Amino acid sequence: MYPKNLSDITDPETRRRIAVERQIVTALIDRALAEGYELSVHDGEEWHLWTTDRAEVIDNIMEADEDRLYLRKDGHTAWVYLVYGNEGWTVICDYNVSLEALLAPINALAESLEE
């Protein structure tokens, strides 16, 4: 859905929004991996296999209008619902309450990027 290179986006507002979404989603992925989670992306149609490969997750996310990023660790699975195309900083739309502590710094980042 989104061009891989921000320079391919001609509209400056769209470019800014996507840059903000990418910053938040990347921070989420990095934090989850640092905390030992395996990740899987579901874009509404396609499931991507569980992985701890950052490049693979980055390559498979933000390919549709929305994703569920699944996180698995120690037999527990949770999800983060990501919706693209709104204000950018609101990309994290919903998540399992069990992820509150993990997401606290990511939510703080998102709030800091609010216009």
C-alpha positions in Angstrom: 0.0 0.0 0.0 2.6 2.5 1.0 5.7 3.3 -1.0 8.8 1.9 0.7 10.6 5.3 0.1 9.1 8.4 1.6 10.7 10.4 -1.2 8.3 8.7 -3.6 5.3 10.4 -1.8 4.7 13.8 -3.4 2.1 15.2 -1.0 4.0 16.6 2.0 1.2 16.0 4.5 0.9 12.4 3.5 4.7 12.0 3.7 4.7 13.4 7.2 1.8 11.2 8.4 3.4 8.1 7.0 6.8 9.0 8.5 5.1 9.4 11.9 3.3 6.0 11.5 6.5 4.3 10.6 8.4 5.8 13.5 5.8 4.5 16.0 5.4 1.1 14.4 9.1 0.7 14.2 9.5 1.6 17.8 6.8 -0.9 18.7 8.6 -3.7 16.7 12.0 -2.9 18.2 10.6 -2.8 21.8 8.7 -6.1 21.4 11.8 -7.8 19.9 14.0 -6.4 22.7 11.6 -7.8 25.2 11.9 -11.3 23.7 8.6 -11.5 21.7 8.1 -13.4 18.5 6.0 -11.4 16.1 3.5 -12.2 13.4 1.7 -9.8 11.1 -1.9 -10.3 9.8 -3.1 -7.7 7.3 -6.7 -9.0 7.1 -5.9 -11.5 4.4 -2.4 -12.8 4.7 -0.6 -14.2 7.8 3.1 -13.9 8.1 4.9 -16.6 10.0 6.2 -16.0 13.6 9.6 -14.5 13.5 12.2 -12.5 15.5 13.7 -11.2 12.3 13.2 -7.4 12.4 13.8 -6.9 8.7 11.1 -9.5 7.9 8.5 -7.9 10.2 9.3 -4.4 8.8 9.0 -5.7 5.3 5.6 -7.3 6.0 3.9 -4.5 7.9 2.1 -1.4 6.5 1.2 -3.2 3.3 -2.6 -2.7 3.8 -4.9 -0.2 5.5 -4.6 -2.0 8.8 -2.7 -4.8 10.5 -2.8 -6.8 13.6 0.7 -7.3 15.0 0.7 -10.5 17.1 3.2 -10.8 19.9 4.0 -14.2 21.5 6.2 -15.0 24.5 6.2 -17.7 27.2 3.1 -19.3 25.8 1.1 -16.0 25.9 -0.1 -14.3 22.7 -1.4 -10.7 22.5 -2.1 -8.3 19.7 -1.8 -4.6 18.7 -4.3 -3.3 16.1 -2.7 -0.8 13.8 -4.8 1.5 11.5 -3.1 3.7 8.9 -4.2 6.8 7.2 -5.6 8.9 10.1 -3.5 11.4 12.0 -0.3 9.3 12.1 0.2 9.4 15.8 -3.1 7.4 16.3 -1.7 4.4 14.4 -2.0 2.2 17.5 -5.8 1.8 17.6 -6.3 -0.9 20.1 -4.3 -3.6 22.0 -4.6 -6.3 24.6 -4.4 -4.8 28.1 -1.7 -7.3 28.9 0.6 -5.1 26.8 0.2 -1.9 28.8 3.7 -1.9 30.3 5.3 -2.8 27.0 3.4 -0.1 25.1 3.8 2.7 27.7 6.9 4.2 26.1 5.4 3.7 22.6 2.2 5.5 23.6 4.3 8.3 25.1 6.2 8.6 21.8 2.9 8.7 19.9 1.6 11.5 22.2 4.8 13.4 21.7 4.3 13.3 17.9 0.7 14.6 18.2 0.4 17.9 16.3 
